[in-house]
């Protein structure tokens, strides 16, 4: 199976051009290629497919083989792939995802995509649609007990569920391996959840770490950065544009509020092309 390894500020995936390659068992393939010792090594698998509704379709699978609705860093890399590898010459494209069709604007330098701005759509704030079990119109600054400790959560869906926790403690010192799974699998989240732990640096700057549903801690999460910026605005901690600092790099997020779309801008990087021999039991 031919593939390209790419990353969006450290959030790395194995990308397969399914206009040319066939992946019959994507769940098992994702688990194999994601393994950093026995596979290629990644946070998951992303398939670039033809679409009847948009220019391309993105099918994203987490490292545990589960299907993800949307990946902000991944979709920027899809945009870079289809342009750099000659599948399109357009600098504005639409990509179909399980979270809807997303519009992307490509910045091209020396014939290669260097930066991608994504219209991520309006955030979903209704608890039953996120989903989160909450007796409120919006899950903003609500108490959540995890492992005997009380936190204040703000929940947002960017096509996938997010739980944002603002903290006074330096998030760089957190033991995410210990607390992350307890948030991900908390009974308040019927479909599990991605959790962002956030420090407010100032009203234009946020620092975050993320525990991703199905993948564990990753260096970056694009939908998570969007959810963090939205939560910052809802809690009056930030202005309507903010830089979000992640372990792998920075993203610029803008949201005017209400039903306005969230815009995410960041880089996309191709690392290498390769070919992997899949085990006989998943071919």
RODRENBA-717540 format. One line per 5 residues: number of its first residue (from 1); their letters; for each residue y, z, x of N, C-alpha, C, O. Coordinates in pm, whole numbers. Layout:
! residues N
NUM = A = Y,Z,X,Y,Z,X,Y,Z,X,Y,Z,X  ...
This chain:
! residues 283
1 = XXXXX = -119,0,85,0,0,0,124,0,88,145,91,168  206,-104,72,332,-110,147,435,-20,81,439,-7,-42  520,42,163,619,136,111,739,141,203,737,89,314  845,205,155,962,235,236,995,383,220,1002,433,108  1014,451,331,1056,592,327,1209,594,325,1273,534,412
6 = XXXXX = 1266,664,226,1411,672,211,1449,815,175,1365,893,129  1576,847,196,1623,978,153,1768,972,108,1847,891,156  1802,1060,16,1939,1086,-25,1974,1225,22,1929,1323,-38  2052,1238,125,2089,1362,193,1969,1458,208,1977,1576,177  1858,1400,257,1741,1483,290,1638,1494,180,1527,1541,205
11 = XXXXX = 1672,1454,58,1575,1453,-52,1496,1323,-39,1542,1218,-82  1376,1332,21,1305,1212,66,1189,1174,-28,1117,1260,-79  1176,1044,-47,1069,991,-131,1008,869,-65,1069,802,19  886,842,-105,818,718,-70,846,618,-183,816,646,-300  903,503,-148,943,401,-246,848,282,-238,818,232,-129
16 = XXXXX = 802,238,-354,711,123,-360,773,17,-451,812,45,-564  780,-104,-400,831,-218,-476,719,-270,-566,633,-346,-521  722,-229,-691,617,-268,-785,641,-405,-847,570,-445,-940  741,-476,-798,750,-618,-829,648,-696,-746,614,-810,-777  599,-630,-636,503,-694,-546,374,-613,-531,267,-671,-510
21 = XXXXX = 383,-481,-542,268,-393,-524,223,-336,-658,304,-318,-749  94,-307,-671,40,-241,-790,-4,-100,-753,-79,-80,-658  45,-1,-831,4,138,-812,-63,182,-942,3,210,-1042  -196,186,-937,-273,210,-1059,-280,357,-1099,-289,389,-1217  -275,445,-1002,-286,589,-1030,-169,662,-965,-187,730,-863
26 = XXXXX = -49,649,-1023,70,703,-958,68,854,-939,121,904,-840  8,929,-1032,6,1075,-1019,-71,1116,-894,-23,1197,-815  -190,1060,-876,-271,1093,-759,-211,1036,-631,-218,1097,-525  -151,917,-643,-85,856,-527,32,941,-481,52,958,-361  108,995,-576,223,1080,-541,177,1204,-465,238,1241,-364
31 = XXXXX = 70,1267,-512,21,1387,-443,-24,1354,-301,0,1431,-208  -89,1239,-285,-138,1201,-152,-25,1169,-56,-18,1224,54  65,1079,-96,170,1036,-3,269,1148,28,329,1149,135  286,1243,-66,384,1350,-45,338,1451,59,421,1519,120  209,1463,81,156,1562,175,209,1535,316,191,1426,370
36 = XXXXX = 273,1635,373,339,1616,503,243,1629,621,284,1611,736  117,1659,595,16,1665,701,-86,1553,690,-125,1494,791  -129,1522,567,-235,1424,548,-186,1294,485,-262,1197,477  -61,1290,440,-6,1170,380,112,1118,460,116,1132,582  208,1058,390,329,1009,455,427,1124,478,489,1135,584
41 = XXXXX = 439,1211,377,533,1322,384,659,1292,305,740,1209,347  675,1358,188,793,1332,105,800,1437,-4,711,1519,-21  911,1431,-80,927,1515,-199,864,1451,-322,862,1511,-429  812,1330,-307,750,1264,-420,741,1114,-398,760,1063,-288  711,1044,-507,690,899,-507,781,836,-611,791,885,-723
46 = XXXXX = 848,726,-573,932,653,-667,889,507,-668,884,440,-564  858,459,-788,816,320,-808,933,241,-865,997,282,-961  960,126,-803,1065,36,-850,997,-76,-926,924,-157,-869  1020,-78,-1058,949,-169,-1147,1046,-265,-1216,1165,-237,-1225  997,-378,-1265,1081,-463,-1351,1109,-392,-1483,1031,-307,-1526
51 = XXXXX = 1219,-426,-1547,1258,-363,-1671,1298,-468,-1774,1360,-569,-1742  1262,-440,-1900,1306,-527,-2010,1443,-487,-2062,1506,-562,-2137  1491,-369,-2022,1614,-313,-2076,1729,-310,-1975,1845,-302,-2014  1696,-315,-1845,1797,-300,-1740,1759,-393,-1624,1667,-474,-1636  1830,-380,-1514,1797,-464,-1398,1664,-424,-1336,1585,-509,-1294
56 = XXXXX = 1640,-291,-1331,1516,-239,-1274,1479,-110,-1347,1561,-51,-1417  1355,-67,-1328,1312,63,-1377,1274,151,-1260,1214,103,-1163  1309,279,-1267,1268,378,-1168,1167,472,-1233,1198,537,-1333  1047,480,-1176,946,575,-1221,927,677,-1109,883,643,-1000  961,802,-1138,966,905,-1035,857,1009,-1058,839,1059,-1170
61 = XXXXX = 783,1041,-951,676,1140,-956,701,1248,-850,734,1218,-735  685,1372,-891,703,1485,-800,586,1497,-704,485,1427,-717  600,1586,-608,497,1605,-507,366,1656,-566,260,1636,-507  372,1723,-682,250,1772,-746,190,1669,-842,93,1699,-913  246,1549,-845,195,1442,-929,256,1435,-1068,231,1340,-1141
66 = XXXXX = 336,1534,-1105,398,1534,-1238,510,1430,-1244,576,1402,-1144  531,1373,-1362,635,1271,-1380,769,1339,-1402,778,1433,-1482  870,1294,-1334,1005,1346,-1352,1088,1249,-1434,1072,1127,-1422  1178,1304,-1517,1260,1216,-1601,1366,1142,-1521,1398,1027,-1550  1421,1209,-1419,1537,1154,-1351,1548,1218,-1213,1511,1334,-1194
71 = XXXXX = 1600,1143,-1118,1624,1194,-983,1753,1132,-932,1759,1012,-908  1856,1215,-915,1987,1164,-874,1989,1106,-735,2047,999,-712  1926,1175,-640,1919,1121,-504,1829,999,-499,1856,903,-427  1721,1004,-575,1627,893,-578,1687,765,-633,1660,657,-581  1767,777,-737,1822,655,-799,1925,589,-707,1942,467,-712
76 = XXXXX = 1994,667,-624,2086,606,-527,2005,524,-425,2048,416,-384  1889,575,-386,1805,501,-292,1745,377,-356,1727,275,-289  1715,384,-485,1669,265,-556,1775,156,-548,1745,39,-523  1901,195,-570,2011,99,-564,2019,36,-425,2036,-86,-412  2008,118,-323,2013,66,-185,1895,-28,-159,1912,-135,-100
81 = XXXXX = 1778,12,-205,1660,-70,-180,1674,-209,-242,1653,-309,-174  1709,-214,-370,1709,-343,-439,1816,-437,-383,1800,-559,-385  1925,-380,-332,2030,-465,-272,1991,-503,-128,1991,-621,-93  1959,-404,-47,1931,-430,94,1809,-519,114,1804,-597,209  1710,-508,24,1587,-586,38,1591,-716,-44,1489,-782,-61
86 = XXXXX = 1710,-750,-94,1731,-881,-154,1677,-900,-294,1657,-1014,-337  1652,-791,-367,1606,-804,-504,1721,-829,-601,1699,-872,-714  1844,-803,-556,1964,-834,-634,2080,-856,-539,2080,-807,-426  2181,-930,-586,2304,-944,-508,2421,-879,-582,2536,-894,-542  2391,-808,-690,2495,-743,-769,2533,-609,-709,2448,-538,-654
91 = XXXXX = 2660,-574,-719,2706,-443,-670,2727,-345,-784,2771,-232,-761  2697,-386,-905,2690,-295,-1020,2560,-326,-1093,2540,-437,-1143  2472,-228,-1097,2341,-251,-1158,2309,-142,-1259,2370,-35,-1260  2213,-170,-1344,2161,-72,-1439,2015,-45,-1407,1937,-137,-1380  1979,82,-1410,1842,124,-1379,1788,206,-1496,1850,304,-1538
96 = XXXXX = 1673,166,-1547,1607,236,-1656,1531,357,-1601,1459,346,-1502  1547,473,-1666,1473,593,-1632,1424,658,-1760,1461,615,-1870  1340,760,-1748,1298,834,-1867,1415,909,-1931,1407,950,-2046  1523,927,-1855,1643,993,-1906,1747,893,-1954,1863,929,-1975  1706,768,-1972,1799,666,-2020,1836,568,-1910,1788,576,-1797
101 = XXXXX = 1922,474,-1946,1969,372,-1851,2093,424,-1779,2189,467,-1842  2089,419,-1647,2200,465,-1565,2269,346,-1499,2204,252,-1454  2402,353,-1494,2481,248,-1430,2525,294,-1292,2572,406,-1275  2509,206,-1192,2537,242,-1054,2632,141,-992,2616,20,-1010  2732,192,-919,2824,109,-842,2794,126,-694,2788,237,-643
106 = XXXXX = 2774,12,-627,2731,11,-488,2847,-21,-395,2921,-117,-419  2865,59,-292,2960,29,-184,2881,-34,-70,2789,27,-17  2919,-156,-32,2845,-232,68,2930,-244,194,3046,-282,189  2870,-211,308,2934,-226,438,2840,-301,531,2725,-261,549  2890,-409,588,2811,-491,681,2678,-535,619,2574,-537,685
111 = XXXXX = 2685,-570,491,2568,-623,424,2468,-521,375,2364,-558,320  2497,-391,394,2406,-285,353,2479,-185,264,2599,-160,281  2406,-127,170,2465,-26,82,2481,104,160,2386,155,219  2603,159,158,2630,284,230,2655,401,136,2630,516,171  2704,370,15,2742,475,-78,2713,425,-220,2731,307,-249
116 = XXXXX = 2670,516,-307,2640,478,-445,2704,579,-539,2688,700,-523  2777,527,-638,2833,610,-745,2750,587,-871,2731,474,-915  2702,698,-927,2612,689,-1042,2677,751,-1164,2723,865,-1161  2678,675,-1274,2714,731,-1403,2589,801,-1456,2495,736,-1501  2589,934,-1449,2470,1012,-1483,2461,1042,-1632,2366,1106,-1676
121 = XXXXX = 2559,997,-1710,2560,1026,-1853,2618,1164,-1880,2644,1241,-1788  2637,1194,-2007,2692,1324,-2045,2585,1431,-2034,2469,1405,-2063  2624,1550,-1991,2527,1659,-1983,2484,1704,-2122,2562,1701,-2216  2360,1746,-2134,2308,1802,-2259,2315,1954,-2248,2258,2013,-2156  2384,2018,-2343,2406,2162,-2337,2337,2238,-2450,2340,2361,-2453
126 = XXXXX = 2275,2165,-2541,2206,2230,-2653,2075,2291,-2604,1992,2219,-2549  2054,2422,-2621,1935,2489,-2565,1804,2422,-2603,1716,2409,-2518  1789,2379,-2729,1660,2323,-2770,1634,2187,-2707,1519,2143,-2700  1739,2120,-2660,1722,1989,-2598,1709,1997,-2447,1670,1899,-2383  1742,2113,-2388,1735,2123,-2241,1591,2118,-2190,1571,2038,-2098
131 = XXXXX = 1490,2189,-2233,1494,2299,-2329,1490,2435,-2260,1433,2453,-2152  1556,2533,-2329,1552,2673,-2288,1552,2756,-2416,1621,2722,-2513  1478,2863,-2417,1475,2951,-2533,1597,3042,-2527,1604,3133,-2445  1693,3016,-2615,1818,3092,-2616,1878,3090,-2757,1883,2986,-2822  1921,3206,-2803,1985,3219,-2935,2136,3202,-2918,2212,3297,-2937
136 = XXXXX = 2177,3082,-2884,2319,3055,-2863,2342,2905,-2880,2248,2825,-2869  2467,2869,-2907,2500,2727,-2921,2490,2655,-2788,2448,2539,-2781  2528,2726,-2682,2512,2677,-2546,2458,2791,-2461,2492,2907,-2483  2374,2757,-2364,2317,2859,-2275,2409,2877,-2154,2376,2838,-2042  2526,2936,-2179,2626,2955,-2075,2642,3105,-2046,2675,3184,-2134
141 = XXXXX = 2617,3140,-1920,2635,3279,-1874,2553,3377,-1957,2603,3481,-2001  2427,3343,-1978,2336,3429,-2054,2247,3510,-1960,2214,3462,-1851  2207,3630,-1998,2121,3711,-1912,1979,3654,-1906,1926,3603,-2004  1920,3665,-1787,1781,3623,-1764,1717,3722,-1668,1765,3741,-1556  1609,3783,-1711,1538,3877,-1624,1423,3806,-1556,1337,3746,-1621
146 = XXXXX = 1422,3813,-1423,1317,3751,-1343,1266,3852,-1242,1343,3903,-1161  1139,3881,-1247,1077,3977,-1155,1152,4110,-1153,1168,4172,-1047  1197,4154,-1270,1262,4283,-1283,1409,4286,-1244,1471,4392,-1245  1466,4169,-1210,1608,4160,-1170,1683,4078,-1275,1634,3975,-1321  1801,4124,-1313,1882,4054,-1412,1974,3952,-1344,2043,3985,-1248
151 = XXXXX = 1974,3832,-1394,2062,3725,-1348,2142,3674,-1467,2106,3700,-1582  2250,3601,-1439,2325,3530,-1544,2300,3381,-1524,2330,3325,-1419  2246,3318,-1628,2210,3177,-1616,2299,3089,-1703,2345,3130,-1809  2322,2968,-1654,2382,2862,-1734,2288,2743,-1726,2254,2697,-1617  2246,2693,-1841,2144,2588,-1845,2205,2455,-1889,2286,2449,-1981
156 = XXXXX = 2164,2349,-1820,2217,2215,-1842,2101,2117,-1826,2015,2135,-1740  2099,2014,-1909,2007,1904,-1884,2088,1783,-1838,2186,1743,-1900  2042,1725,-1726,2096,1597,-1680,1988,1490,-1696,1970,1403,-1610  1916,1500,-1809,1797,1420,-1829,1673,1497,-1790,1562,1459,-1827  1692,1605,-1716,1587,1700,-1679,1648,1840,-1682,1770,1854,-1668
161 = XXXXX = 1568,1944,-1699,1623,2078,-1723,1666,2150,-1595,1596,2147,-1494  1782,2216,-1603,1835,2292,-1489,1882,2430,-1534,1941,2446,-1641  1855,2527,-1450,1903,2664,-1467,1991,2697,-1347,1942,2702,-1235  2119,2719,-1371,2215,2744,-1262,2246,2893,-1256,2282,2955,-1356  2230,2948,-1136,2254,3091,-1113,2366,3105,-1010,2347,3073,-893
166 = XXXXX = 2483,3154,-1054,2592,3181,-960,2569,3319,-898,2536,3415,-967  2587,3326,-766,2553,3448,-693,2665,3489,-599,2735,3404,-544  2681,3620,-582,2771,3671,-479,2700,3674,-344,2762,3654,-240  2571,3700,-348,2491,3699,-226,2489,3558,-166,2483,3459,-239  2493,3550,-34,2489,3421,34,2356,3352,4,2250,3404,40
171 = XXXXX = 2362,3236,-62,2238,3169,-101,2157,3123,20,2037,3098,8  2222,3113,135,2150,3072,255,2051,3178,301,1961,3150,380  2068,3301,251,1981,3411,290,1868,3436,190,1785,3524,212  1863,3361,81,1764,3385,-23,1623,3346,23,1606,3250,98  1524,3420,-23,1383,3386,-2,1337,3304,-121,1276,3357,-214
176 = XXXXX = 1366,3174,-118,1336,3089,-232,1186,3072,-255,1142,3054,-368  1109,3077,-148,964,3065,-164,909,3179,-250,808,3164,-318  977,3292,-245,933,3409,-322,981,3402,-467,902,3423,-559  1110,3373,-487,1165,3382,-623,1163,3250,-698,1165,3250,-821  1157,3138,-627,1162,3007,-693,1055,2986,-799,1088,2947,-911
181 = XXXXX = 928,3012,-767,823,2989,-868,840,3075,-994,801,3033,-1103  898,3194,-980,917,3281,-1096,1020,3223,-1192,1008,3239,-1314  1122,3156,-1137,1219,3087,-1223,1155,2961,-1284,1165,2938,-1404  1090,2881,-1201,1033,2755,-1247,938,2774,-1365,939,2696,-1460  858,2879,-1359,753,2901,-1459,788,3012,-1559,699,3063,-1628
186 = XXXXX = 915,3049,-1568,955,3155,-1659,931,3112,-1804,955,2996,-1838  883,3203,-1889,852,3165,-2029,972,3118,-2110,955,3059,-2216  1095,3144,-2062,1212,3094,-2135,1226,2942,-2124,1304,2881,-2197  1149,2880,-2032,1161,2736,-2009,1030,2666,-2047,937,2663,-1967  1023,2611,-2166,898,2552,-2216,842,2439,-2131,720,2418,-2128
191 = XXXXX = 929,2367,-2062,883,2255,-1978,910,2282,-1830,931,2191,-1751  909,2410,-1797,948,2454,-1661,1094,2415,-1634,1159,2358,-1721  1144,2446,-1514,1287,2422,-1492,1315,2406,-1343,1245,2462,-1259  1419,2329,-1312,1477,2324,-1178,1583,2434,-1171,1662,2450,-1264  1584,2509,-1062,1678,2621,-1052,1770,2604,-932,1725,2579,-821
196 = XXXXX = 1901,2617,-958,2003,2608,-853,2066,2745,-831,2108,2810,-926  2072,2786,-706,2134,2914,-668,2263,2878,-596,2262,2803,-498  2376,2932,-645,2507,2876,-610,2606,2981,-564,2617,3089,-622  2678,2948,-457,2797,3022,-415,2920,2938,-445,2922,2818,-415  3022,2999,-504,3151,2931,-525,3237,2957,-401,3276,3071,-375
201 = XXXXX = 3265,2851,-326,3348,2865,-206,3495,2868,-245,3571,2955,-201  3535,2773,-328,3668,2773,-389,3658,2684,-514,3548,2642,-550  3768,2656,-578,3762,2584,-706,3731,2435,-690,3722,2362,-789  3716,2390,-567,3678,2251,-543,3551,2239,-460,3511,2128,-424  3487,2352,-429,3374,2349,-337,3265,2448,-379,3293,2564,-408
206 = XXXXX = 3142,2399,-382,3028,2481,-418,2918,2463,-312,2902,2356,-254  2843,2570,-289,2726,2562,-201,2603,2595,-284,2605,2690,-363  2495,2519,-268,2377,2545,-349,2248,2526,-270,2242,2452,-172  2146,2595,-317,2008,2565,-279,1931,2543,-409,1968,2595,-514  1824,2466,-400,1753,2429,-521,1603,2448,-505,1545,2417,-401
211 = XXXXX = 1543,2500,-613,1397,2505,-626,1362,2406,-736,1391,2428,-854  1298,2295,-695,1271,2187,-790,1136,2204,-859,1035,2238,-796  1138,2181,-986,1016,2181,-1066,918,2080,-1011,947,1960,-1006  801,2126,-969,697,2035,-922,702,2002,-774,609,1941,-722  809,2042,-705,822,2008,-563,856,2127,-474,838,2120,-353
216 = XXXXX = 906,2238,-533,950,2351,-452,1091,2328,-398,1166,2248,-453  1125,2397,-290,1260,2378,-235,1271,2242,-169,1183,2200,-94  1380,2172,-200,1411,2046,-136,1549,2057,-71,1627,2148,-101  1578,1962,19,1706,1966,89,1823,1927,0,1938,1957,30  1793,1860,-110,1900,1817,-201,1841,1780,-335,1724,1744,-346
221 = XXXXX = 1925,1790,-438,1887,1749,-574,2012,1697,-642,2105,1773,-669  2013,1566,-670,2133,1505,-728,2162,1552,-869,2276,1586,-901  2059,1554,-955,2082,1604,-1091,2119,1751,-1087,2197,1799,-1169  2063,1824,-989,2097,1966,-974,2242,1986,-934,2308,2077,-985  2292,1901,-843,2433,1910,-805,2523,1882,-925,2627,1946,-941
226 = XXXXX = 2483,1786,-1009,2560,1757,-1131,2559,1878,-1224,2663,1916,-1278  2441,1939,-1242,2431,2055,-1329,2514,2171,-1277,2576,2244,-1355  2517,2189,-1146,2596,2295,-1084,2745,2274,-1109,2816,2369,-1143  2792,2150,-1093,2934,2121,-1117,2970,2143,-1264,3075,2199,-1295  2882,2099,-1354,2906,2120,-1497,2911,2269,-1529,2999,2315,-1602
231 = XXXXX = 2816,2344,-1474,2813,2489,-1497,2937,2557,-1441,2989,2652,-1499  2985,2508,-1326,3107,2564,-1268,3227,2545,-1358,3310,2635,-1371  3235,2429,-1421,3345,2401,-1514,3331,2485,-1641,3429,2543,-1688  3210,2493,-1695,3187,2570,-1818,3218,2718,-1800,3259,2786,-1894  3199,2768,-1677,3225,2909,-1648,3362,2931,-1585,3393,3040,-1538
236 = XXXXX = 3447,2824,-1584,3582,2830,-1528,3582,2878,-1384,3668,2957,-1344  3486,2829,-1307,3480,2862,-1165,3531,2748,-1077,3566,2770,-961  3534,2626,-1133,3575,2510,-1054,3663,2417,-1139,3669,2429,-1261  3729,2325,-1069,3804,2219,-1136,3708,2108,-1178,3586,2123,-1165  3761,1998,-1228,3677,1892,-1284,3620,1798,-1179,3542,1709,-1212
241 = XXXXX = 3659,1816,-1054,3596,1744,-943,3564,1846,-836,3644,1934,-806  3445,1833,-777,3405,1930,-676,3312,1865,-574,3238,1772,-604  3318,1917,-452,3222,1882,-349,3110,1986,-355,3135,2106,-354  2987,1937,-362,2872,2027,-366,2799,2016,-233,2750,1909,-196  2791,2128,-161,2724,2132,-31,2579,2171,-51,2550,2279,-102
246 = XXXXX = 2488,2084,-9,2345,2110,-15,2290,2119,127,2361,2085,222  2167,2162,143,2112,2176,277,2111,2044,352,2127,2041,474  2093,1932,279,2083,1803,344,2214,1727,357,2218,1624,425  2320,1775,294,2447,1703,299,2531,1732,176,2506,1828,104  2632,1649,153,2729,1675,47,2729,1564,-58,2706,1447,-28
251 = XXXXX = 2756,1605,-183,2775,1511,-293,2908,1540,-360,2953,1654,-364  2970,1435,-412,3094,1451,-487,3062,1433,-634,3006,1331,-674  3098,1533,-715,3067,1532,-857,3196,1544,-937,3284,1624,-904  3207,1463,-1043,3325,1467,-1131,3280,1467,-1276,3190,1392,-1315  3345,1553,-1357,3317,1558,-1501,3443,1603,-1573,3502,1706,-1539
256 = XXXXX = 3484,1525,-1673,3604,1558,-1749,3578,1654,-1864,3672,1698,-1930  3452,1686,-1888,3418,1778,-1995,3375,1706,-2121,3385,1584,-2132  3327,1785,-2218,3287,1729,-2347,3176,1627,-2335,3077,1650,-2266  3194,1514,-2404,3094,1408,-2403,3116,1307,-2291,3049,1203,-2287  3208,1336,-2200,3232,1246,-2087,3112,1244,-1994,3041,1344,-1981
261 = XXXXX = 3088,1130,-1928,2977,1126,-1833,3008,1201,-1704,3124,1220,-1667  2903,1244,-1639,2914,1304,-1505,2898,1191,-1403,2806,1110,-1414  2986,1187,-1304,2976,1088,-1198,2935,1156,-1068,2995,1255,-1026  2834,1102,-1005,2785,1153,-877,2799,1044,-771,2756,930,-792  2859,1078,-658,2876,983,-549,2817,1041,-422,2844,1155,-385
266 = XXXXX = 2734,961,-354,2673,1007,-232,2604,893,-158,2596,781,-209  2554,920,-37,2490,817,45,2343,797,9,2284,875,-66  2286,691,64,2143,663,54,2100,604,188,2172,523,246  1984,644,237,1941,606,371,1797,558,371,1709,623,316  1774,443,433,1638,395,457,1593,446,595,1667,434,693
271 = XXXXX = 1473,501,602,1423,557,727,1328,460,797,1349,425,913  1224,416,726,1132,319,786,1047,252,677,1031,305,567  994,134,711,895,66,628,758,93,686,742,111,807  658,97,598,523,123,646,418,74,550,448,17,445  295,96,588,180,64,504,81,178,517,48,220,628
276 = XXXXX = 34,228,405,-56,342,405,-188,303,341,-192,231,241  -297,353,400,-430,330,344,-461,444,248,-475,559,289  -471,411,121,-499,513,20,-646,551,22,-731,465,46  -678,678,-2,-819,719,-12,-892,639,-120,-832,597,-219  -1022,619,-100,-1101,538,-192,-1095,589,-336,-1101,510,-430
281 = XXX = -1084,722,-352,-1091,777,-487,-962,763,-566,-960,797,-684  -854,712,-504,-731,690,-581,-682,545,-573,-572,515,-619  -762,458,-516,-723,316,-512,-730,255,-650,-701,136,-667
